[in-house]
Amino acid sequence: MRRLLILAGLALATAAAAAPRDDMAQRVKPCTVCHGPEGRATNDGYFPRIAGKPAGYLHQQLLGFRDGRRQYGPMTALVEHLSDDYLREMADHFAALSLPYPPPQPPQAAPAQLERGRALALQGDPARGLPACAQCHGSALTGVAPAIPGLLGLPRDYLNGQIGLWRLGDRRALAPDCMADIVKRLSPEDIGAVSAWLAAQALPADTRPAAALPAPLPQPCGSVARRGAAE
């Protein structure tokens, strides 16, 4: 009898071990094919890190792919049938991950270009009505909770690609679309400079988004006003 009980216990343990996981970490495995293990990003240069991004921002991007404000076939196929609540669960999962960042790639620009990028990122260009990146994305450029993304830790190719999509109108946010408006005031040289400088910066010791901005946003952003999320 004791032998039978032991065998039954072993059978139950084996069955439990063989049962597939059904938690959110398992369900978002398809995301990590492109975005890297645990959403850390890869060396590809075109797929951004999603681990540790503000949950509101991630949720808005998932809604954007589902609802057509962002265009990328594989992403749309993954999320087109998912509800708002389920997309929020996915966003919350990746936002909760606190993982180390790799060191940045060496600068890929001349010193003068990098200095121009630094000035645009931290000071803007008031004469042209260009706010600094830091006015929206936080003084440390690590983003602002609950929904403004960080700009550090992103490859130069990805930054150039996303700015280009906004210039072409292929990436959009809720009106008034502040990023689309700002990008129209950037020259190709500005874009190259700011993306090169941002991509070359090491992240601070605390990579978490700031709790709040010290001052109001420099211009209206529709997604912030309507949904609590920045473009």
N, C-alpha and C positions, 0 to 999 in steps of 0.2 A: 504493500500500500504506500509506504513511504517513497519507494522508488517511483511509483506512478505519479505521486504528487510532485516529486522533483522533476520528472520528465515533463509534466504538464506546465510547471513553472518555467522551465527552460523554453518550452514551445511558445508560451505567452510572451516571454521576454524577446525571443527571436522575432515574433510577429510584430511586436511594438517597435523594435529596432528597424524592421524592414518597412514600416508604414511611412509613406512620404510625408515630409514636413508640409505644413500649410500655414506658415506665418508670412508676414509681409516681406521679410528678408528673402524668402524663397520665391515669392510671387514677383518680385522685381528683378529676378535674375536676368530676364531679357534686356533690362536697361544696362546691365553691366557688360554686355557684349561690346557695346560701343563706348560707354562712359567709364569702363575700367572696373576692376574689383572694388566693390563697395562704393562705386561712384567716384573714385579718386581721380579719374581721367587717365588717359594713356599718352604715349609719346606721339600719337598720330598728328596732333596739332589742330584738329578741327572739331573734336568732341570735347566739350568742356567738363570740368569737374562739377559734380552736383552734390557731393557730400558736404554737409555743413553750410550750404546756401540757405538763406532765410526761407522758411516754409511758405510764406505768402508769395514770395517771388516764384518759387518752384511751382506752386499751384497755378499761378497766373500763366506761366509758360506752358504747362500741360493743357490748360484750358485754351490757350492760344493755338496750340497744334490741333486740338480737337475741333475748335470752332473756326479755323481757317485764318486767324490773324498771323500765324507763322506757318511757313510752307516747308515741309520736309517729309516725303512720302513714308519712310519707315516709322517716323515718330507718329504720324497721323494714323497709320495702320495699327499701332500699338494702343492708342488711346481713344480712337473714334467712337467706341461703344461703351466707354466707361463713364460713370456718373461723376458729378461734381464731388460728392462725398468720398468716393473711392480715390479720385485723383488727389484729394486733400490728404488722405491716409498715406498715399505714396510720397507726397511732398513732405509730410511730417516725418516719415521714416528716414529719408535722406537728410533732412535738416537736422535731425538729432545725432547724426554721426559726427564725431569729433576725431579727425584723423590728421596726422602730420602731412605737411606739404613738402614736395621735393624742392631742392634749391632751384632758383630760376636759371634759365639758359643765359650764357654770356650775351652782352649787348650786341645787337646786329645793326648798329647804326653809328654814324660819326658823332663825336662829342657835341657838335653844334646842333645836330638833329635831336639828340637826347635832351639837351638843355631846352630846346623848344618844346619838346614833349612834356618835360617836367613843369615848365611854366604853364602850359595849357591845363595840365592835370591839377596843379595846386593853386594856380592864380587865375586861370581863365584869360580872357582878352576882353576887358570891359569896353574898349573902343569899338569892338565888333559885336558887342552884345553876347559874348560867349561866356557863360558861367564856367567856373572850374569844375572838373570832375568831382573834386572833394566836397563841393557844396551839396551834391545829391548823394554821393556814394560813401560819405563819411570821411573825416579827416585822415583816417588810417587807410582809406580805400578798401576796407574789408566789408563794406555794405552796412546797411542799417535795418534793424528789425522793425516791423515784421516782414518787410518785403522788398527792400532795395538791395540789389546784389553787389557783391564785392567785385573789384576789377583786377585785383592782384591774383597771381597763381594761374593766369590764363595765358595760353600761347599767343604769340603775335599773329599767327595765321588766323586763329579763331577771332581775335579782336578785329582784325581787318575785315574778315568775312562778315561779321555781324554789322559793323558800321556800314559796309557796302550794301547789305540787304536793306538797311533802313534808307539809305540814299536812293535805292532803286524802288522803294515802296513794297518790297517783298517781305519785310518784317514790319508789323504794325502793332500798336497798342490802342487802348481805349482813348478816344478823343477827350481833350486835346493831347495829342501824342507829343510829349515834350522831347523825347529823344529824336524823333523824326525832325522836329523843328530845329534842334541844336545841330544835328548832323548836316543840315542844308547849309549851315554857315561855316562848315569846315572845308578847307581846301584839301586836295589829295595830299599835299605836303604836310598839312596839319595832322591828317589821319595817320600817315606813316610815322610821324614823330611821336604822337601820343601813344600809339600802339607799341612802338619800339621801347619807349620809356617804361610803360606799364609792365610789359612782359619781362623786363630786366630787373624788376624790383623784388627783393626778398620780402616775404611776409613778416609782420611783427610777431613777437612771441605769442601774443593773444590774437588768434585769427578769427575770433567770433565777431559777428556783426555788432556795430554799436547799438546801444539801447534806443537812442533817439538822436536826431540832428540838433545841433545847438541853435539853429536858426531855421525859419521857414524855407521851403524849397524856393529857388530863384524864379520859378515860373510854374504855372498850373500844369499838373500831370493828371490826366483823366483817370488812369488806373488807381492812382493814390486816392483821389477823391471818392471814387465809386466803390472800389473794392479793397482799399487799404493795401494796394500793392503797386510798386513802381515798375515802369517798363524795364 
